[in-house]
């Protein structure tokens, strides 16, 4: 198995992190808007990191494995 190209993996990570941050901020802003920014950041990261590690990135890397490794997908 070929390991993913680092540059492509960085691009994929950014491509899924950016919309996820935007979505979470839009959804949570009404409830968290009055909290201090460090606390909002703590809550956002507590939701984002597990979602990225266990759901979003495994899904995205499985779908784009051929592109990431430079081999044709089957």
The first five atom37 places (N, CA, C, CB, O) and aatype in JSON, in Angstrom:
{
  "aatype": [20, 20, 20, 20, 20, 20, 20, 20, 20, 20, 20, 20, 20, 20, 20, 20, 20, 20, 20, 20, 20, 20, 20, 20, 20, 20, 20, 20, 20, 20, 20, 20, 20, 20, 20, 20, 20, 20, 20, 20, 20, 20, 20, 20, 20, 20, 20, 20, 20, 20, 20, 20, 20, 20, 20, 20, 20, 20, 20, 20, 20, 20, 20, 20, 20, 20, 20, 20, 20, 20, 20, 20, 20, 20],
  "atom_mask": [
    [1, 1, 1, 1, 1],
    [1, 1, 1, 1, 1],
    [1, 1, 1, 1, 1],
    [1, 1, 1, 1, 1],
    [1, 1, 1, 1, 1],
    [1, 1, 1, 1, 1],
    [1, 1, 1, 1, 1],
    [1, 1, 1, 1, 1],
    [1, 1, 1, 1, 1],
    [1, 1, 1, 1, 1],
    [1, 1, 1, 1, 1],
    [1, 1, 1, 1, 1],
    [1, 1, 1, 1, 1],
    [1, 1, 1, 1, 1],
    [1, 1, 1, 1, 1],
    [1, 1, 1, 1, 1],
    [1, 1, 1, 1, 1],
    [1, 1, 1, 1, 1],
    [1, 1, 1, 1, 1],
    [1, 1, 1, 1, 1],
    [1, 1, 1, 1, 1],
    [1, 1, 1, 1, 1],
    [1, 1, 1, 1, 1],
    [1, 1, 1, 1, 1],
    [1, 1, 1, 1, 1],
    [1, 1, 1, 1, 1],
    [1, 1, 1, 1, 1],
    [1, 1, 1, 1, 1],
    [1, 1, 1, 1, 1],
    [1, 1, 1, 1, 1],
    [1, 1, 1, 1, 1],
    [1, 1, 1, 1, 1],
    [1, 1, 1, 1, 1],
    [1, 1, 1, 1, 1],
    [1, 1, 1, 1, 1],
    [1, 1, 1, 1, 1],
    [1, 1, 1, 1, 1],
    [1, 1, 1, 1, 1],
    [1, 1, 1, 1, 1],
    [1, 1, 1, 1, 1],
    [1, 1, 1, 1, 1],
    [1, 1, 1, 1, 1],
    [1, 1, 1, 1, 1],
    [1, 1, 1, 1, 1],
    [1, 1, 1, 1, 1],
    [1, 1, 1, 1, 1],
    [1, 1, 1, 1, 1],
    [1, 1, 1, 1, 1],
    [1, 1, 1, 1, 1],
    [1, 1, 1, 1, 1],
    [1, 1, 1, 1, 1],
    [1, 1, 1, 1, 1],
    [1, 1, 1, 1, 1],
    [1, 1, 1, 1, 1],
    [1, 1, 1, 1, 1],
    [1, 1, 1, 1, 1],
    [1, 1, 1, 1, 1],
    [1, 1, 1, 1, 1],
    [1, 1, 1, 1, 1],
    [1, 1, 1, 1, 1],
    [1, 1, 1, 1, 1],
    [1, 1, 1, 1, 1],
    [1, 1, 1, 1, 1],
    [1, 1, 1, 1, 1],
    [1, 1, 1, 1, 1],
    [1, 1, 1, 1, 1],
    [1, 1, 1, 1, 1],
    [1, 1, 1, 1, 1],
    [1, 1, 1, 1, 1],
    [1, 1, 1, 1, 1],
    [1, 1, 1, 1, 1],
    [1, 1, 1, 1, 1],
    [1, 1, 1, 1, 1],
    [1, 1, 1, 1, 1]
  ],
  "atom_positions": [
    [[0.84, -1.17, 0.0], [0.0, 0.0, 0.0], [0.89, 1.25, 0.0], [-0.96, -0.01, 1.22], [1.82, 1.35, 0.79]],
    [[0.58, 2.16, -0.88], [1.35, 3.39, -1.0], [0.84, 4.42, 0.0], [1.27, 3.95, -2.44], [-0.37, 4.58, 0.18]],
    [[1.78, 5.11, 0.66], [1.34, 6.14, 1.6], [0.9, 7.37, 0.83], [2.48, 6.49, 2.6], [1.42, 7.65, -0.25]],
    [[-0.05, 8.11, 1.38], [-0.58, 9.28, 0.68], [0.48, 10.37, 0.49], [-1.76, 9.85, 1.44], [1.36, 10.55, 1.33]],
    [[0.38, 11.07, -0.6], [1.21, 12.23, -0.87], [0.92, 13.29, 0.19], [0.97, 12.77, -2.31], [-0.24, 13.65, 0.39]],
    [[1.95, 13.8, 0.86], [1.75, 14.76, 1.96], [1.06, 16.04, 1.5], [3.09, 15.11, 2.59], [0.21, 16.57, 2.21]],
    [[1.41, 16.53, 0.33], [0.81, 17.77, -0.15], [-0.67, 17.58, -0.44], [1.54, 18.27, -1.41], [-1.49, 18.45, -0.14]],
    [[-1.01, 16.45, -1.02], [-2.42, 16.16, -1.28], [-3.19, 15.94, 0.02], [-2.55, 14.93, -2.19], [-4.34, 16.36, 0.14]],
    [[-2.56, 15.29, 0.99], [-3.21, 15.07, 2.28], [-3.44, 16.41, 2.98], [-2.35, 14.13, 3.17], [-4.49, 16.6, 3.6]],
    [[-2.49, 17.32, 2.91], [-2.66, 18.65, 3.5], [-3.81, 19.39, 2.81], [-1.36, 19.47, 3.4], [-4.62, 20.03, 3.48]],
    [[-3.88, 19.31, 1.49], [-4.97, 19.95, 0.76], [-6.32, 19.35, 1.12], [-4.73, 19.83, -0.74], [-7.28, 20.08, 1.33]],
    [[-6.39, 18.04, 1.2], [-7.63, 17.37, 1.59], [-8.04, 17.77, 3.01], [-7.46, 15.84, 1.49], [-9.21, 18.06, 3.25]],
    [[-7.09, 17.8, 3.93], [-7.39, 18.17, 5.31], [-7.96, 19.58, 5.35], [-6.14, 18.07, 6.19], [-8.97, 19.82, 6.01]],
    [[-7.32, 20.52, 4.67], [-7.83, 21.89, 4.63], [-9.22, 21.93, 4.0], [-6.86, 22.79, 3.85], [-10.1, 22.65, 4.47]],
    [[-9.4, 21.16, 2.92], [-10.68, 21.17, 2.2], [-11.84, 20.65, 3.05], [-10.56, 20.35, 0.94], [-12.99, 21.01, 2.8]],
    [[-11.57, 19.82, 4.02], [-12.65, 19.34, 4.89], [-12.73, 20.12, 6.2], [-12.48, 17.86, 5.19], [-13.8, 20.23, 6.79]],
    [[-11.61, 20.67, 6.66], [-11.62, 21.45, 7.9], [-12.33, 22.78, 7.7], [-10.18, 21.69, 8.39], [-13.15, 23.17, 8.53]],
    [[-12.03, 23.48, 6.63], [-12.62, 24.8, 6.41], [-14.15, 24.78, 6.41], [-12.12, 25.38, 5.1], [-14.76, 25.53, 7.16]],
    [[-14.79, 23.93, 5.6], [-16.26, 23.93, 5.64], [-16.82, 23.46, 6.98], [-16.8, 23.04, 4.54], [-17.87, 23.92, 7.41]],
    [[-16.1, 22.55, 7.64], [-16.6, 22.08, 8.93], [-16.54, 23.18, 9.98], [-15.79, 20.87, 9.39], [-17.47, 23.32, 10.77]],
    [[-15.46, 23.95, 10.0], [-15.37, 25.08, 10.93], [-16.48, 26.09, 10.63], [-13.99, 25.76, 10.83], [-17.15, 26.57, 11.54]],
    [[-16.67, 26.39, 9.36], [-17.69, 27.35, 8.95], [-19.08, 26.88, 9.38], [-17.66, 27.57, 7.44], [-19.86, 27.67, 9.91]],
    [[-19.38, 25.62, 9.16], [-20.67, 25.06, 9.54], [-20.87, 25.09, 11.06], [-20.81, 23.63, 9.03], [-21.91, 25.53, 11.54]],
    [[-19.87, 24.64, 11.79], [-19.99, 24.63, 13.25], [-20.13, 26.04, 13.82], [-18.77, 23.95, 13.87], [-20.92, 26.26, 14.74]],
    [[-19.38, 26.99, 13.27], [-19.51, 28.37, 13.74], [-20.9, 28.92, 13.46], [-18.45, 29.26, 13.09], [-21.48, 29.6, 14.31]],
    [[-21.44, 28.63, 12.29], [-22.78, 29.12, 11.94], [-23.84, 28.51, 12.85], [-23.09, 28.79, 10.47], [-24.77, 29.2, 13.27]],
    [[-23.69, 27.23, 13.15], [-24.69, 26.54, 13.98], [-24.56, 26.93, 15.45], [-24.55, 25.03, 13.84], [-25.56, 27.14, 16.14]],
    [[-23.32, 27.02, 15.93], [-23.1, 27.26, 17.36], [-23.05, 28.73, 17.76], [-21.83, 26.61, 17.76], [-23.19, 29.04, 18.95]],
    [[-22.85, 29.63, 16.82], [-22.7, 31.04, 17.16], [-23.86, 31.61, 17.97], [-22.54, 31.83, 15.9], [-23.62, 32.35, 18.92]],
    [[-25.11, 31.29, 17.63], [-26.2, 31.85, 18.45], [-26.12, 31.42, 19.92], [-27.54, 31.42, 17.87], [-26.45, 32.2, 20.81]],
    [[-25.7, 30.2, 20.17], [-25.63, 29.7, 21.54], [-24.35, 30.11, 22.25], [-25.75, 28.2, 21.55], [-24.34, 30.31, 23.46]],
    [[-23.27, 30.25, 21.49], [-21.96, 30.49, 22.09], [-21.47, 31.93, 21.92], [-20.96, 29.55, 21.51], [-20.4, 32.27, 22.42]],
    [[-22.22, 32.75, 21.23], [-21.78, 34.09, 20.89], [-21.39, 34.96, 22.06], [-22.83, 34.77, 20.14], [-20.55, 35.85, 21.91]],
    [[-21.96, 34.75, 23.22], [-21.65, 35.6, 24.37], [-20.5, 35.04, 25.21], [-22.88, 35.76, 25.24], [-20.02, 35.71, 26.12]],
    [[-20.05, 33.83, 24.92], [-18.94, 33.24, 25.67], [-17.62, 33.88, 25.26], [-18.88, 31.71, 25.44], [-17.5, 34.37, 24.14]],
    [[-16.65, 33.89, 26.15], [-15.32, 34.38, 25.77], [-14.72, 33.52, 24.65], [-14.38, 34.39, 27.0], [-14.97, 32.32, 24.58]],
    [[-13.95, 34.16, 23.77], [-13.39, 33.44, 22.62], [-12.59, 32.2, 23.0], [-12.52, 34.37, 21.83], [-12.74, 31.19, 22.32]],
    [[-11.75, 32.21, 24.04], [-11.02, 30.98, 24.37], [-11.96, 29.81, 24.69], [-10.1, 31.23, 25.55], [-11.65, 28.66, 24.36]],
    [[-13.08, 30.08, 25.33], [-14.02, 29.01, 25.64], [-14.74, 28.53, 24.37], [-15.05, 29.49, 26.67], [-14.96, 27.33, 24.2]],
    [[-15.1, 29.47, 23.49], [-15.72, 29.08, 22.21], [-14.76, 28.22, 21.4], [-16.15, 30.33, 21.39], [-15.16, 27.22, 20.8]],
    [[-13.48, 28.62, 21.38], [-12.48, 27.86, 20.64], [-12.29, 26.47, 21.24], [-11.14, 28.6, 20.63], [-12.15, 25.49, 20.51]],
    [[-12.29, 26.39, 22.55], [-12.18, 25.1, 23.23], [-13.33, 24.18, 22.85], [-12.14, 25.3, 24.75], [-13.12, 23.01, 22.53]],
    [[-14.55, 24.69, 22.88], [-15.72, 23.88, 22.53], [-15.7, 23.48, 21.06], [-17.01, 24.64, 22.85], [-16.01, 22.34, 20.71]],
    [[-15.35, 24.42, 20.19], [-15.29, 24.12, 18.77], [-14.25, 23.03, 18.48], [-14.96, 25.38, 17.97], [-14.52, 22.1, 17.72]],
    [[-13.08, 23.15, 19.09], [-12.04, 22.14, 18.85], [-12.41, 20.79, 19.48], [-10.7, 22.62, 19.41], [-12.04, 19.75, 18.94]],
    [[-13.13, 20.81, 20.59], [-13.56, 19.55, 21.22], [-14.56, 18.81, 20.33], [-14.19, 19.83, 22.6], [-14.64, 17.59, 20.39]],
    [[-15.31, 19.53, 19.52], [-16.23, 18.9, 18.57], [-15.51, 18.53, 17.27], [-17.41, 19.83, 18.26], [-15.75, 17.46, 16.7]],
    [[-14.65, 19.41, 16.81], [-13.99, 19.22, 15.52], [-13.0, 18.06, 15.48], [-13.29, 20.47, 15.14], [-13.04, 17.24, 14.57]],
    [[-12.13, 17.99, 16.47], [-11.05, 17.0, 16.4], [-11.59, 15.56, 16.36], [-10.11, 17.18, 17.6], [-11.19, 14.8, 15.48]],
    [[-12.47, 15.17, 17.28], [-12.99, 13.79, 17.17], [-13.75, 13.55, 15.87], [-13.9, 13.49, 18.36], [-13.63, 12.48, 15.27]],
    [[-14.53, 14.53, 15.43], [-15.26, 14.36, 14.17], [-14.3, 14.17, 13.0], [-16.17, 15.57, 13.91], [-14.53, 13.33, 12.13]],
    [[-13.23, 14.95, 12.98], [-12.25, 14.84, 11.9], [-11.51, 13.5, 11.95], [-11.25, 15.99, 11.97], [-11.35, 12.85, 10.92]],
    [[-11.07, 13.1, 13.12], [-10.25, 11.89, 13.25], [-11.06, 10.62, 13.02], [-9.61, 11.84, 14.63], [-10.58, 9.68, 12.38]],
    [[-12.28, 10.57, 13.52], [-13.05, 9.33, 13.48], [-14.09, 9.25, 12.36], [-13.74, 9.15, 14.78], [-14.53, 8.15, 12.02]],
    [[-14.48, 10.39, 11.78], [-15.55, 10.35, 10.78], [-15.12, 10.96, 9.45], [-16.77, 11.08, 11.3], [-15.06, 10.27, 8.44]],
    [[-14.82, 12.24, 9.46], [-14.65, 12.99, 8.22], [-13.41, 12.57, 7.44], [-14.59, 14.47, 8.52], [-13.52, 12.24, 6.26]],
    [[-12.24, 12.59, 8.06], [-11.03, 12.22, 7.32], [-11.0, 10.76, 6.89], [-9.82, 12.52, 8.16], [-10.59, 10.49, 5.77]],
    [[-11.41, 9.8, 7.72], [-11.45, 8.42, 7.2], [-12.38, 8.27, 5.99], [-11.9, 7.47, 8.3], [-12.06, 7.55, 5.05]],
    [[-13.52, 8.94, 6.03], [-14.45, 8.9, 4.9], [-13.81, 9.52, 3.66], [-15.77, 9.63, 5.25], [-13.84, 8.93, 2.58]],
    [[-13.24, 10.7, 3.82], [-12.65, 11.41, 2.68], [-11.44, 10.67, 2.12], [-12.25, 12.83, 3.09], [-11.3, 10.56, 0.9]],
    [[-10.57, 10.16, 2.97], [-9.38, 9.46, 2.47], [-9.74, 8.15, 1.79], [-8.41, 9.2, 3.62], [-9.08, 7.75, 0.83]],
    [[-10.78, 7.48, 2.27], [-11.21, 6.24, 1.61], [-11.75, 6.54, 0.21], [-12.28, 5.53, 2.45], [-11.51, 5.78, -0.72]],
    [[-12.48, 7.64, 0.08], [-13.05, 8.0, -1.22], [-12.0, 8.52, -2.19], [-14.14, 9.04, -1.03], [-12.15, 8.36, -3.4]],
    [[-10.95, 9.14, -1.67], [-9.94, 9.76, -2.53], [-8.58, 9.05, -2.45], [-9.77, 11.22, -2.15], [-7.55, 9.65, -2.76]],
    [[-8.57, 7.8, -2.05], [-7.33, 7.06, -1.88], [-6.49, 7.02, -3.15], [-7.64, 5.66, -1.42], [-5.27, 7.2, -3.08]],
    [[-7.1, 6.79, -4.27], [-6.36, 6.73, -5.53], [-5.68, 8.05, -5.84], [-7.28, 6.34, -6.66], [-4.52, 8.07, -6.25]],
    [[-6.39, 9.14, -5.66], [-5.81, 10.46, -5.91], [-4.7, 10.77, -4.92], [-6.9, 11.54, -5.83], [-3.66, 11.31, -5.29]],
    [[-4.92, 10.42, -3.65], [-3.91, 10.71, -2.62], [-2.62, 9.94, -2.86], [-4.47, 10.37, -1.25], [-1.53, 10.48, -2.66]],
    [[-2.73, 8.69, -3.28], [-1.53, 7.86, -3.45], [-0.98, 7.9, -4.86], [-1.83, 6.45, -3.07], [0.11, 7.4, -5.13]],
    [[-1.73, 8.49, -5.76], [-1.26, 8.57, -7.15], [-1.51, 7.32, -7.95], [0.18, 8.88, -7.18], [-0.95, 7.16, -9.04]],
    [[-2.35, 6.43, -7.42], [-2.68, 5.2, -8.15], [-4.15, 5.24, -8.54], [-2.37, 3.94, -7.29], [-4.95, 5.88, -7.86]],
    [[-4.51, 4.57, -9.61], [-5.91, 4.55, -10.01], [-6.79, 3.88, -8.95], [-6.06, 3.83, -11.35], [-6.4, 2.86, -8.36]],
    [[-7.96, 4.43, -8.71], [-8.88, 3.82, -7.75], [-9.68, 2.74, -8.44], [-9.83, 4.88, -7.12], [-9.85, 2.76, -9.66]],
    [[-10.17, 1.79, -7.65], [-10.93, 0.66, -8.22], [-12.37, 0.77, -7.91], [-10.41, -0.65, -7.73], [-13.15, -0.08, -8.31]]
  ]
}
